[in-house]
Amino acid sequence: MNIELSDLQARHPSAPAHAPAALQGISLQLGVGEQVAIIGPSGAGKTSLLQVLACAQRPTQGEFLLGGQDPWRLSTGELRRLRGQLFLAPQVPPLPPRQRVVTSVLAGRLPAMSMAASLRSLFYPTDIPAAYEALKHFDLSDKLFDRVDRLSGGERQRVGLARALLSPASLWLIDEPLSALDPMRARLAMTALVGLARERQITMVATLHQVDMALAHFDRIIGLLKGQIVFDLPSAQVSPERLAHLYEHELGQGALPSELDQDLVAPAPVVMHCR
């Protein structure tokens, strides 16, 4: 699904009237099957941008097109069908605590299922092998029949990501997918998501605090600061200087995020003395 934003502005519905807009003058184009990472300090507007793209928050100004359509000019039924082509994975997935993992994962298919089929799936999961394979991508297949409330925070986050693999969506919107994952499983999750999105020609927008992971897995990086795009570049052109400027208000003038110190700055040589 292609995305077009032009001079878009959006503000939180509960924000005071005098507060600045969460998104200010955003202009952006994504082609079908393109994957992009959005980085920036806390409060930059990353989650707000995903909410707009998910048709969950209405822009207050500018143009917004999904697949060539303005979502907010569609009828209620047309908007519902459009939302069925979107998959939003929030940082904390809303998983029913007493539900089995297999049922939670298969819920990713609900937009393409009839009411009768979705109700049957709650009691009799219809495609257990598909759920198993989706979980396998995130090193979680052994939890297939566990209850959600017996999982750790990181395991719940991976269940939420596994849903995307069974979704009929052509646009994945992934919000901070690595926040509760250890480094090994973070790499595994990012490899699975980006690799399968490319293979299936799914457009993917992911917000990340882990800048090193964004640079390693995405060809295009967008830097967001105070609701505005600071840069939109191929990952190879995102220099330490650009990152320092992006994060300097959060970390101090000229400072780099800690995870970049080792990845983008050459390490000092190790000297060994033998006696």
SVG drawing of the C-alpha trace seen along z (x, -y; Angstrom):
<svg xmlns="http://www.w3.org/2000/svg" viewBox="-22 -29 79 56">
<polyline fill="none" stroke="black" stroke-width="0.4" points="0.0,0.0 1.4,-3.4 1.3,-6.4 1.2,-10.1 1.4,-12.8 1.5,-16.5 1.9,-19.3 0.1,-17.2 -0.6,-18.4 -2.1,-16.5 -2.6,-17.0 -3.6,-14.8 -7.4,-15.1 -6.8,-15.8 -3.9,-18.3 -4.5,-21.8 -5.4,-24.4 -2.1,-26.3 0.1,-23.1 2.1,-22.7 0.8,-20.1 2.2,-16.6 2.9,-16.6 3.8,-19.7 4.0,-20.0 4.8,-16.4 5.3,-15.6 6.2,-12.0 5.8,-9.4 6.2,-5.6 5.9,-3.2 4.2,0.2 6.4,2.7 8.8,0.2 10.1,0.5 11.1,-2.5 12.3,-3.1 11.3,-6.3 13.7,-7.3 13.9,-10.3 13.9,-11.1 10.9,-10.5 8.1,-12.9 9.2,-13.5 5.8,-12.4 6.6,-8.9 3.6,-7.2 1.3,-10.0 2.5,-9.5 1.6,-5.8 -1.8,-6.6 -2.5,-8.9 -1.3,-6.2 -3.6,-3.7 -6.6,-5.9 -6.9,-6.1 -6.2,-9.8 -7.6,-12.4 -5.2,-15.0 -6.1,-18.6 -4.5,-19.9 -2.9,-18.8 -3.4,-15.9 -3.3,-12.2 -3.8,-9.4 -3.6,-5.6 -3.6,-3.7 -4.7,-6.8 -7.7,-7.4 -8.4,-9.9 -9.6,-7.7 -11.6,-10.5 -13.7,-11.0 -14.8,-7.4 -18.1,-6.0 -18.1,-4.2 -18.2,-0.8 -15.4,-1.8 -13.2,-3.1 -13.8,0.2 -12.6,2.2 -9.6,0.0 -8.6,0.5 -8.8,4.2 -5.8,3.7 -3.8,2.2 -2.0,3.9 -1.0,1.8 1.2,3.4 1.3,1.1 4.3,1.2 2.1,3.0 -0.1,5.4 -3.7,5.6 -3.8,9.4 -6.7,10.9 -4.8,12.3 -6.8,15.6 -6.5,16.3 -4.3,19.0 -1.3,17.9 -2.5,19.8 -5.9,17.9 -4.2,14.6 -1.9,15.1 -4.7,16.4 -6.6,13.2 -4.4,11.5 -6.7,13.0 -9.9,11.6 -10.2,8.7 -10.6,11.3 -13.0,13.6 -16.7,13.6 -18.4,13.1 -19.3,16.8 -15.7,17.9 -14.2,15.5 -16.4,16.8 -15.6,20.4 -11.9,19.5 -12.2,18.3 -13.1,21.9 -11.6,24.1 -8.5,22.6 -8.7,23.4 -5.1,23.3 -2.8,24.3 0.2,25.0 0.0,21.4 0.2,20.0 3.1,22.4 5.0,21.2 4.4,17.5 5.6,18.0 8.6,19.9 9.9,16.8 10.1,15.2 11.5,18.1 8.2,18.6 6.7,21.8 7.0,23.6 4.5,21.3 1.7,22.1 -0.8,23.4 0.3,21.3 -2.0,18.6 -1.1,15.1 -1.1,14.0 1.7,16.6 4.1,14.9 6.8,12.4 6.5,8.9 8.9,9.7 7.0,12.8 3.8,10.9 5.4,8.4 6.6,11.2 3.0,12.7 1.8,9.3 4.3,9.2 3.5,12.8 0.0,11.6 1.3,9.5 2.5,12.6 -1.1,13.9 -2.7,10.6 -4.2,9.9 -2.8,6.4 -0.8,4.7 0.5,2.1 2.3,2.9 2.6,0.2 5.0,1.4 5.5,-0.8 8.7,-0.2 8.7,3.6 12.0,4.2 11.4,2.3 11.0,5.5 13.4,7.8 16.9,8.8 19.5,8.1 19.4,11.6 15.6,11.8 15.5,8.2 17.7,9.1 15.6,12.2 12.4,10.2 13.7,7.4 15.1,9.9 11.7,11.7 9.6,8.6 11.7,6.8 12.5,10.0 8.9,11.2 7.6,7.7 10.1,7.5 9.2,11.0 5.5,10.3 5.8,6.7 4.2,5.3 4.7,1.6 6.1,1.3 6.6,-1.6 8.4,-0.9 9.3,-3.3 12.5,-2.5 14.6,-3.8 17.4,-1.3 19.1,-3.4 21.7,-0.7 18.9,1.8 17.3,-0.7 20.5,-1.3 21.2,2.5 17.8,3.6 16.2,0.7 17.3,-0.9 15.5,-4.2 15.6,-6.1 13.4,-9.1 14.5,-11.3 11.7,-13.0 12.1,-15.8 9.4,-17.9 6.8,-16.7 8.9,-17.6 11.0,-15.5 14.7,-16.4 16.0,-14.1 14.7,-11.3 17.7,-9.5 19.1,-6.1 20.6,-4.4 24.1,-4.7 23.8,-8.5 22.7,-8.7 25.9,-10.0 26.9,-10.2 26.7,-14.0 23.1,-13.8 22.2,-11.5 23.9,-13.8 21.8,-16.7 18.6,-14.6 19.2,-13.6 21.2,-16.5 18.1,-18.1 17.5,-14.8 21.1,-13.8 23.0,-17.1 24.9,-19.0 26.8,-16.7 26.0,-13.5 25.1,-10.3 22.7,-7.6 24.6,-5.1 23.9,-2.2 25.6,-4.2 28.8,-4.9 30.1,-1.4 28.5,-0.9 29.3,-4.1 32.5,-5.2 35.6,-3.2 36.7,-1.3 40.1,-2.0 42.6,0.8 43.1,3.3 46.7,3.5 47.8,6.8 50.9,7.1 52.5,10.5 54.7,11.2"/>
</svg>
